[in-house]
Amino acid sequence: MVGSNAHYIKVGWLIDGSGAPVQKKRVLTVKDSVITGIAPFNDSESPDPQLTTDLSHCTILPPLIDCHVHLAMSGTIDPQTRKQQLSVGYDELEPRIAELLHCYFSHGVLAVRDGGDRNGHVLRYKNERESNDKDPVLLRTAGRPWYQQGRYGAFIGRSPAQGKTLDSAFAQEDDGADHVKLINSGLNSLAEFGKETAAQFSLEEIKALVVFAGQRGKKVMVHANGKTAVRSALEAGCHSIEHGFFMGRENLRRMADEQIVWVPTAVTMKAFLDNLDSSDGQSSKAVIAQTLEHQLHQIAMAKEFGVPVALGTDAGCSGILHGESVIAELKLLMKAGFSLVEAIGCASYNGAQLLGLEEIGLVAKGRLANFIVARGTPAMLPRKLPCLEAIYLGGRPCEKRFFNKS
């Protein structure tokens, strides 16, 4: 018998986050913030109307997760502003981070995995807000990433001191971040299609870091493009490959076999394509478009092979806006062959598994009643995400002070 403190939520369509087909006309029973039942309903057998919220005109789905963001950067395309924002102090950056987290919340993104910044400002923000803020967006951050001296990454990370191994440097400078970010390749060329850069660290160095980080309960996310840089990260036992452009079929097969998560960030190339300055003689629109198509082909292979894909955007990089870019990445996953419910699974359950979150990821019996509400049918997604009907936490609509920022 359902307790007196239970209430019911009727929904027109339910996407549960598992990748399963859409469920139509469901009623959720919620007790003590937890979903205790999900069952079909019909209008002639409705639950007690005094205890029922009617969302039968809406689609509900799990809160979304962006597994690769940079909260220390805004996403502006202005070169001067981009340069300046890398050197701002914490006091100036703190309100910006809060504003960016609200951008995520307003798009139904209730968790983000930050890739770090060279000053560790995002980690400081996380540590300081945990004791005095009830912001509903869950934040996980890498603190300060690691890169090899003289290679790509100086603007965002740190490198081992002369004579220090990667693992010993990490042991000495472990800043208490949630996970470890390693940069193991350069960027993709925007002028030469498929150009690869050498791996920044040896297999032995990465393996030692992964082992040591694991002893401290931390996963390792690896920025890697190209066959060689990705292969060494996989052989070392990393937990996720970030970007993974031009990594090739063999690496994708291995990721499927070992269930290593891929965060493809295809929207990075779309942003370059959309914002390319015609006066930039060092970039080629044709090369960028070809690179994007190649990444979509790899995503299609990943789906075929069974690679666990988690949505990430690289938001904060040039032209990649926080919150909005999640919708663009969802559309690209669907363009590559994922169905709507599969793409939502990449952006919810898969991300929750990667980040070790229990609060979100699935709308299912026994889980917290946390979900987002979009007016209309699933066919209207993902374009409805910027204008959500409501966000429910613990079975109740979220406070308006979070949902509608003044």
C-alpha positions in Angstrom: 0.0 0.0 0.0 1.4 3.4 -1.0 2.1 5.7 1.9 0.1 8.9 2.5 3.1 11.0 1.6 3.3 9.6 -1.9 2.3 11.6 -4.9 1.8 10.9 -8.6 3.1 12.5 -11.8 1.4 11.7 -15.0 3.6 12.1 -18.1 2.8 11.9 -21.8 6.1 10.4 -22.8 9.1 9.1 -20.8 12.7 8.8 -22.1 14.4 6.9 -19.2 18.1 7.5 -20.3 18.9 3.8 -20.8 18.5 4.0 -24.6 15.2 2.0 -24.4 12.3 3.1 -26.6 10.0 6.0 -25.5 7.3 5.0 -23.0 3.9 6.6 -23.6 1.4 7.6 -21.0 3.1 6.7 -17.7 2.4 7.6 -14.1 5.3 7.9 -11.7 4.7 7.2 -8.0 7.1 9.3 -5.9 7.7 8.8 -2.2 10.4 10.5 -0.1 11.9 11.9 -3.3 12.3 8.4 -4.9 10.4 6.9 -7.8 8.7 3.9 -6.3 6.7 2.9 -9.3 6.2 3.6 -13.1 3.1 2.2 -14.7 0.8 2.9 -17.7 -2.2 5.0 -17.2 -5.4 5.8 -19.0 -7.8 8.6 -18.5 -10.5 6.4 -17.0 -8.2 5.0 -14.3 -6.3 8.1 -13.2 -4.8 8.2 -9.7 -6.1 10.5 -7.0 -6.4 14.0 -8.7 -5.6 15.7 -5.4 -2.2 14.0 -5.3 -1.4 14.1 -9.0 0.7 16.5 -11.1 -0.5 16.4 -14.7 2.4 16.5 -17.2 0.5 14.4 -19.8 1.3 17.1 -22.4 5.0 16.8 -21.8 8.0 14.6 -22.3 10.3 13.9 -19.4 13.9 12.7 -19.6 16.9 12.5 -17.2 18.9 15.6 -16.5 21.7 15.9 -19.0 25.5 15.8 -18.4 28.3 17.6 -20.3 31.4 15.5 -19.8 33.9 17.9 -21.1 33.8 21.6 -20.4 36.1 24.5 -19.4 34.3 26.8 -17.0 37.3 29.2 -16.8 36.6 30.2 -20.4 33.5 31.8 -21.9 33.4 30.5 -25.5 33.9 33.9 -27.0 35.4 34.0 -30.5 37.2 37.3 -29.9 41.0 36.6 -29.8 41.8 39.4 -27.5 39.1 38.5 -25.0 40.1 34.9 -25.1 43.7 35.9 -24.2 42.6 38.1 -21.4 40.3 35.6 -19.8 43.1 33.2 -19.2 44.9 35.6 -16.8 41.9 36.9 -14.8 42.0 36.5 -11.0 39.6 34.3 -9.1 37.5 37.1 -7.7 36.7 38.2 -11.3 36.1 34.7 -12.5 33.9 33.4 -9.6 30.7 35.2 -10.7 31.3 34.1 -14.3 31.5 30.5 -13.3 28.2 30.8 -11.4 26.6 32.4 -14.5 27.9 29.6 -16.8 26.6 27.0 -14.5 23.2 28.7 -14.7 23.4 28.4 -18.5 23.8 24.7 -18.1 20.9 24.4 -15.7 18.6 26.4 -18.0 19.3 23.8 -20.7 18.6 20.9 -18.4 22.3 20.0 -17.8 22.6 19.2 -14.1 26.2 17.9 -14.1 29.4 19.0 -15.8 32.9 17.5 -15.9 35.4 20.3 -16.1 38.7 19.8 -17.9 40.6 22.2 -15.7 42.5 25.5 -15.9 46.1 26.4 -15.3 45.3 28.4 -12.2 43.0 25.8 -10.6 40.2 28.5 -10.2 37.4 26.1 -11.0 38.6 23.7 -8.4 38.7 26.5 -5.9 35.2 27.5 -6.9 33.9 23.9 -6.3 35.6 23.7 -2.9 34.3 27.0 -1.7 30.7 26.6 -2.9 30.3 23.1 -1.4 30.0 24.5 2.1 27.7 27.5 1.4 25.8 27.0 -1.8 22.9 24.8 -2.9 23.4 25.2 -6.7 21.8 22.1 -8.2 24.4 21.6 -11.0 26.9 18.9 -9.9 30.5 20.0 -10.7 33.5 17.7 -11.1 36.8 19.2 -12.1 40.3 18.1 -13.0 41.9 21.1 -11.3 45.1 21.7 -13.3 45.7 19.4 -16.3 49.1 17.9 -17.1 51.0 18.4 -20.4 54.6 17.8 -21.5 56.9 20.8 -21.4 57.3 22.4 -24.8 54.1 20.8 -26.2 50.5 21.9 -26.5 48.8 22.7 -23.2 50.7 25.6 -21.6 47.6 27.8 -21.7 45.6 25.4 -19.6 47.8 23.2 -17.6 51.1 22.4 -15.9 54.0 20.2 -16.8 56.3 18.0 -14.6 59.4 19.9 -13.4 62.8 19.0 -14.9 63.9 15.6 -13.7 60.5 14.7 -12.4 58.5 11.8 -13.7 54.8 12.3 -14.5 53.5 10.2 -11.6 56.0 11.7 -9.1 55.0 15.2 -10.1 51.3 14.2 -9.7 52.1 12.7 -6.3 53.8 15.9 -5.1 51.2 18.3 -6.6 48.0 16.4 -6.2 45.5 19.2 -5.6 42.5 17.1 -4.5 40.7 17.4 -7.8 38.0 14.9 -8.7 39.9 13.3 -11.6 43.1 13.7 -13.6 43.3 15.3 -17.0 46.3 14.4 -19.2 47.1 16.0 -22.5 48.7 13.5 -24.8 48.6 15.1 -28.2 48.3 18.4 -30.0 45.3 20.0 -31.6 43.8 19.0 -34.9 45.2 20.9 -37.9 42.7 23.2 -39.5 44.8 23.4 -42.7 46.0 19.9 -43.3 43.4 17.0 -43.1 44.3 14.2 -40.8 47.6 15.5 -39.6 48.7 13.8 -36.4 51.0 14.9 -33.7 53.3 12.6 -31.6 52.2 11.4 -28.2 53.4 13.8 -25.4 54.1 11.0 -22.9 55.5 7.5 -23.2 53.3 4.4 -22.5 55.3 3.8 -19.3 54.7 7.3 -18.0 51.0 7.3 -18.6 50.6 3.8 -17.1 52.4 4.9 -13.9 50.1 7.9 -13.6 47.0 5.8 -14.2 48.1 3.3 -11.5 49.0 6.0 -9.0 45.8 8.0 -9.6 43.8 4.8 -9.2 45.3 4.2 -5.8 43.8 7.6 -4.9 40.4 6.7 -6.4 40.7 8.9 -9.4 40.0 8.3 -13.0 42.2 9.6 -15.8 40.7 11.5 -18.8 43.1 11.9 -21.7 43.0 14.5 -24.4 44.3 12.5 -27.4 44.0 12.8 -31.2 45.5 10.4 -33.7 46.2 6.7 -33.7 49.5 6.7 -31.7 48.4 9.1 -28.9 45.1 7.3 -28.4 46.7 3.9 -28.5 49.2 4.6 -25.8 46.5 6.1 -23.6 44.3 2.9 -24.1 47.2 0.6 -23.4 48.0 2.5 -20.2 44.5 1.9 -18.9 43.0 5.4 -19.1 39.2 5.7 -18.3 38.2 8.0 -21.2 39.4 9.4 -24.4 38.6 13.0 -25.0 38.2 14.2 -28.7 39.8 11.2 -30.4 39.9 12.6 -33.8 41.6 10.3 -36.4 42.1 7.5 -33.8 41.0 4.9 -36.3 39.2 1.6 -36.4 41.7 -0.4 -34.3 41.5 1.9 -31.4 37.7 2.0 -31.5 37.6 -1.8 -31.5 39.8 -1.8 -28.4 37.6 0.7 -26.7 34.6 -1.4 -27.4 36.3 -4.6 -26.1 37.5 -2.9 -22.9 34.5 -0.6 -22.5 36.6 2.6 -22.4 34.5 5.7 -22.7 34.8 8.0 -25.6 33.9 11.7 -25.4 34.1 12.8 -29.1 33.3 16.5 -28.9 32.3 16.7 -32.6 30.8 20.1 -32.0 34.3 21.6 -31.8 34.7 21.3 -35.5 31.2 22.6 -36.2 32.0 25.7 -34.2 35.1 26.2 -36.2 33.1 25.8 -39.4 30.3 28.2 -38.3 32.7 30.9 -37.1 35.6 30.7 -39.6 36.9 34.1 -40.4 37.4 34.3 -44.2 40.6 36.4 -43.6 42.2 33.5 -41.7 44.6 32.2 -44.3 45.8 29.4 -42.0 42.5 27.6 -41.9 40.6 25.8 -44.6 36.8 25.5 -44.5 37.1 22.4 -46.7 39.5 20.8 -44.2 37.4 21.6 -41.2 34.2 20.2 -42.9 36.1 17.1 -43.9 37.4 16.7 -40.3 33.9 17.0 -39.0 32.6 14.4 -41.4 35.4 12.0 -40.5 34.6 12.4 -36.8 30.9 11.6 -37.5 32.0 8.5 -39.4 34.1 7.4 -36.4 31.1 8.0 -34.1 29.0 5.8 -36.4 31.7 3.1 -36.1 31.7 3.5 -32.3 28.0 2.9 -32.2 28.4 -0.2 -34.4 31.2 -1.6 -32.3 29.6 -0.9 -29.0 31.9 1.8 -27.6 30.4 3.6 -24.6 30.0 7.2 -25.8 29.4 10.1 -23.4 28.4 13.5 -24.5 30.9 16.3 -24.1 31.3 19.6 -25.9 34.6 21.3 -24.9 32.5 24.3 -24.1 34.5 27.4 -23.3 36.7 26.9 -26.4 36.3 29.3 -29.3 32.7 29.5 -30.4 31.5 26.7 -28.1 28.9 28.2 -25.8 28.1 26.7 -22.4 24.7 24.9 -22.3 23.8 25.7 -25.9 26.5 23.4 -27.3 25.0 20.4 -25.6 22.0 20.6 -28.0 24.4 20.9 -31.0 26.4 17.8 -29.9 23.1 15.9 -29.4 22.2 16.7 -33.0 25.6 15.6 -34.3 25.3 12.3 -32.4 21.9 11.8 -34.1 23.4 12.8 -37.5 26.0 10.1 -37.0 23.3 7.4 -36.5 22.3 7.5 -32.9 18.5 7.6 -32.3 17.1 10.3 -30.1 16.8 8.0 -27.1 20.3 6.6 -27.7 21.8 10.2 -27.9 19.9 11.1 -24.7 21.5 8.0 -23.1 25.0 9.3 -24.1 24.1 12.6 -22.5 22.6 11.1 -19.3 23.3 7.5 -18.2 26.7 7.1 -19.9 27.9 10.4 -18.5 26.6 9.5 -15.0 28.5 6.2 -15.2 31.7 7.9 -16.2 31.4 10.5 -13.4 30.2 8.0 -10.8 26.9 9.9 -10.2 23.9 8.2 -8.6 21.7 11.3 -8.3 21.0 11.5 -12.1 21.4 9.4 -15.2 18.1 7.3 -15.3 14.5 7.9 -14.7 13.6 4.5 -13.2 12.1 2.8 -10.2 14.3 3.1 -7.2 16.1 6.2 -8.4 15.7 9.8 -7.2 12.9 11.6 -9.0 15.2 14.0 -10.8 14.2 14.8 -14.4 13.7 17.6 -16.9 10.3 18.4 -18.5 9.9 19.5 -22.2 6.5 20.5 -23.4 5.3 18.4 -26.4 6.3 15.1 -27.9 9.8 13.5 -28.2 9.8 14.6 -31.9 10.3 18.2 -30.6 13.6 17.2 -29.0 16.3 18.3 -28.7 15.2 21.7 -29.9 12.9 22.2 -26.9 15.8 22.0 -24.4 16.4 25.7 -24.2 12.8 26.4 -23.2 12.0 23.6 -20.6 8.7 23.5 -19.0 10.2 22.5 -15.6 13.1 20.8 -13.8 12.2 18.4 -11.1 14.4 17.5 -8.2 13.2 14.9 -5.8 9.9 14.8 -7.5 9.2 18.5 -7.0 9.6 21.4 -9.4 13.0 23.2 -8.9 12.9 26.6 -7.1 12.4 29.4 -9.6 15.5 31.2 -8.3 17.5 28.6 -10.1 15.3 28.1 -13.1 14.6 31.7 -14.0 17.6 33.8 -13.2 16.7 37.5 -12.8 
